[in-house]
Amino acid sequence: MQPSNGLKLARDFADSIRYSGDCIEDLKPLDQRSEESYGLMRDHLYANELLVSESVTPSLYQAVARVLERLNIQPSAVSAFVYASSEINANCLLSSSNVCILRFSSGLIEILNENELEFIVAHELGHFLCEHLADSRSNGGVGIEGVIQLRAQEISADRIGLVGCESLDIALKAILKTVSGLSDQYLRFDVSKFVSQLKEVSGEDSLNSEFSHPSMLVRCRALLWFSMSHAYLDVNDYNSNDLKTLDERVKVDMDRYVDASSRKIIEYAKFETAMWIAANSIIQKEKFSKTDQSKFEADFGKKALVSLIQLVSELGKRESEDFIFGQLKAARKNLEEMIPATFNSELSKLQWS
């Protein structure tokens, strides 16, 4: 199962198996640096980190080369470095949309065998092919919707990772090792036991809502389902509805165990913004008609209607206008910080008439 030759075709292949939740196009692209800053970064890497090469790191070099061949990416498009750190980490940097740099911590290299490294290499190249965000740890400015998107991107990258290493067991073991930090010395790998661990989770984990990666168990279940799909087993002859059905299953897991609390926060912010938009529209009129009252109650509830009537009664029209406008301004700002990429389109849906 391989994409066709050429970076464009490799990207087309990546898009063909991209998780449908990985869909916000307005987020800033993978870290693309100016020619000058790229030159400085490249100099820094060559001066301070170890270039993965056939002469100095032959086994690592071969692992990267095998993945590039499977994904049909030209070797000239990718450079790889290892840096000294006990942290378990890998990332992908871009100098342009056609050239990337992979970085691996020594701590990561120490716990993986060559085959498991292939999954990590392919996963990072998945971010490159899908043109994802620069570094999933750098969440500033993308808001809650951006963090949801970062988690969705990991599902897409995992799929490319599986294609690149050609083994579900290897892929799952690589994920398990990178999340736990444990080497083979302490692990006895059992896929069914490992994935069944999710049964012990009672429901939504609100702590996960702040993380840029989904739960490792959600990732593993998603990858297990993908490995059994026609999209993976027969890439040249599969029905797109098969992948759609698979993505719906993944979304159920993502919402149940990871994204639900984030989505609730966003929906409440939309509700609050819509309510103050409506209140601001109403206060501009000469009177609060029975028709408007009925509509406001239907949209926002009896309690909100009573509070609005009481507000206008106690403050008067002029002070109420100022108060409502201030609340609307704050609600809009809060919503924009949560969903910067889709704020304008979502705001247009909240207008009241």
N, C-alpha and C positions, 0 to 999 in steps of 0.2 A: 504494500500500500504506500505509494509515493506520489507527491505532487510532481507536475511537469517541470522541466528545466526553466531557469530564469526566475529572477526575483519577483517579477510581476505575477508570473504563474504560481510561484510559491505563495505569494500573498493572496491570490485568488483561491488557492487551496485552503489557506488558513481561514479566509472568510467563509468558505463553504461549510466549515465545521465550527465556526464561531458560535458560542453560546448566545442565545437570543437576548438575554439580559444585558449583554455587553454591547450597548447600543447608543450611548450618548455621544454624539459626534462633536458637540460644542466644547467638551473638555479640552484643555490644552494638550497637544500631542506629546509623545515621548520626547524626553529632553533633547532638543536639537540645539546645538551650540554654534555660535558664530565661528568662522574660520580661525579668528585670533584666539578665542577662548578654548577652542578645540586643540589648537596647537599647544597652548599652555598646559592643558589637561594631559595631552599625549606626552609631553615632555616630563610632566610629573610622574606619570605611570611608568615610563621607561626608566626614570631615575630612581624610583622608590618601590616598584613592584616587579614581580617576576613574570616576564612574558612567557606564555605557554608556547613552547617550540619543540620541534622534533628532536633537536640535539640536546636540550637541557631537561625537558619534561616529556619524554617520548610517550609514556602511557596516557598522560593527560591530553597531549596533542592528538593522539590517535582517537581518543574518545570524542573530542571535538570534531575531528575530521569525519568520523563515521556518521555523526549526527548531521553535519552539513551535507553529506552525500545523500542521506535519507530524505532530507528536506529540500534537496536540490538548491542549496544556497552556495554561491561561489565562495571559496575560501578567502578571496580578497576582500569580501564584504565584512569579515568578522576578525577581530583581534581578541585575545583572551589573556587575562592577567590573574595572578594569585597574589594576595596580600596577606601579611601576617596579622592574624586576629583569632582569638579563641571563640569569637562569635560565629554562629552558623548562619552564613549569609551569602547571597549571590545577587547581582543586579546587572542591569543592561543600560548602557549609555549610548546615545546617538551623536554622531557628528553631522549627519544628514539623514535623510530618509532611506538611504541606500547603504549606509555603513554603520556598523555598531561595534561597541566594545563590551565584552563580558568580563565581569570581575567576580572572583570567588575567594572567600576567606580560607585561610589555611585550616581553620577549625572545621569547615565544611568538607574540605578535601580529605581530611584525616578520618572521617567517619564513613565515607562512601567508597564503595568499590568502583571500578571503571564503568560497569554497566549502569549502576545507580547514578553516577555522574552524568551519564548520557541523558537521563531524564531531566536533570537539573539544567543542563546545557540547552536541551530542546525546549524546556519550559521558558527559559529566558529568551530564547530565540522566538518563541511564540509571542512574547510581548513586542519584539522587534517586528515580526511579520504583521501583527495586528495593529501596530502603531499605537501602543498604549501609553499611559503616563510614564514619566521618567523613572521615578522611584516610589514604589507603593508606600514607603514610610513617610513621604513628603505630602501630607494631606492638606496642608494649608491652602486656603482659597478655593477648594473644590466643594466644600459644604458636605452636609449629610448625604445628599444624592450622589456626590462624587465618591464618598467612601463606599456606598452601596455599589457604585460602578466599579470601583477598584476590586471589590470582592468578586463581581461578575467576571472581570478580566482574568482573574486567577483560574476560573473554570475553563475559559478559552485556552489559556496558556497551558493548563494541565493536559488538555486534549492534544495539543501540539507536542507536549512532552511525551505522551504515550506513543504517538507516531514516531517520534525521534528515538525512543529506546526499544520499541517493538515488544514490550512485555508488560502486562498488567502487574504481575508480581513485583517486578523490578521498580515500576513506577510507584506502587503503594509503599514498598519498603523504603524508597527514597524519601517519600513524604513523611513516613513514620520517623525515620532517622532525623530529618531536618527539624521536625517539630519537637521530638524528645531529646535530641542531642546525644542519643545513645549509639554505640557502635555494635557490631555483630557480637561482641563479647557478652552483651547483656540482653540480646534480643533473640527470641524464638518466634519467627514470623508465622502467624496463622491468620489468613485473610478474613475468614468468617468470624473468628473470635474478635478480631480487631474492629471490623465494621459493626459487629453487634453491640459494641460498647455504646453506640449512640442510643440504644434502647434504655440505657440508664439515665438519659437526659429527660427530665419531666416535661419540658416544653421549651418555650422561647428563652434564650439566654441573653438578657439585656446587656451583659458585660461584653459580649461579642460584637455589639453594634458599633463599638468604637474602633474595632480592628479593621485593617485594610485587607486582611486575608480571611476567608471563611474558616469555620471550624475544620480541622484536619479530617474529621470523620465525614462531614458533609462533602468535602472535596473528594474523599476516597469513594463514597457511594456514587457521586456523580461520575467519577472516572470508571468505576465498575460498570455502571449502566451504559456509558459510552462505549466501553470495550465490547459490549454484547450487541451494539447497534449495527445496522447495515451501513451507516455513515462511516464506521471504522472498518468493518469487516469487508465491505465491498464499495469502496469510495467511488468507483466508476459506474455503479448501478444501484442507486438507492433512491427511495422516495423521500422528498424533503419533508413530507408529513411525519416520517419516522423520527427525524431529528426534532421536529416541532413537538411531538409527543414526549420525547425524551427531555427536552428543555422544560416542558411543563412540570414534569416530575422533579427536575432539579429545582425549579422555582419554588415548588411546595416545600422542599427541604430548606432552601435558603430563607424563605419567609418564616418557616416554623422555628428554625433554630438560630437564625442570625439576623435577618433583615426586618422582622416584624416590628420591633420597637422603634427602629429608625423610620419606617414608613408611617407608623402611628404619629410620631412627632411631626413629620412633614404634613400629614393630613390635618392635624390639629392647627398647625400654623396657617394652612390654606383656609381652614374654616374661620379662624380668627380674623384673617385678612379680609375674607369675603364679608364677614359680619360688619366690620368697620367701614368697608366700602359702601355697603348698603346703608348703614347709619349715616354716613357722610352724604349720601345721595338724598336721603330722606330729610335731613336737617336743612338742606338747601331749599326745600319747598316751603310754601306758605303754611301748610298744615300737614299733620300726620294722619292721612286718610285711613278709613276703615279697610280699604283695599290694600294699602301698603302695610297696615298692621297685620292683616291676615297673611300676606305673603311673607313678611318678616318672621312671623311666628312659624309658618310652615318651613321656612329655610333654616331658622336658627333656634327655634324652640320658644316655649311660653316664658321661661325664666328670662331669656335674653330680651324678649319684648317688654316684659314688665320692668326690667332694669333700664331699658332705653327710655321708656315713658317717664319713669321716676327721675332719671337723669335730667331730661329736658324740663320737667316740672320744677326741680329744685334749683337748677343753674340758670334757667332762662335760655333763650335762643342763642344769643351772642356767645355766652360762656360755653354753652353746649357745643357750638360749632368749633370753638378753639380746642376744647377737650377732645372731641371726636377726631378732629384732624390730627391732633398729636398722637392719639392712639393708633390711627390709621398709618401714620408715618412710621411709628415704631413697629407695627405689625408687618408692614411692607419690608422694612429693613431686616427684620428677623427672618422673614421668608426668603428674601434674596440671599442672605448669608447661608441658608440651608440648601437652596437650589439655584445657585448662580447660573448654571448652564441653561436651565429651562425656565428661568424666572419670568421672562417676558411673555413667553407663550402660555405659561400657567396663569399669569396674572390676567391675561386677556379673557380667560375662561371664568374668572371670578367677578366680572363686572355685573352690576345689579341694575335691573330696569323694571 
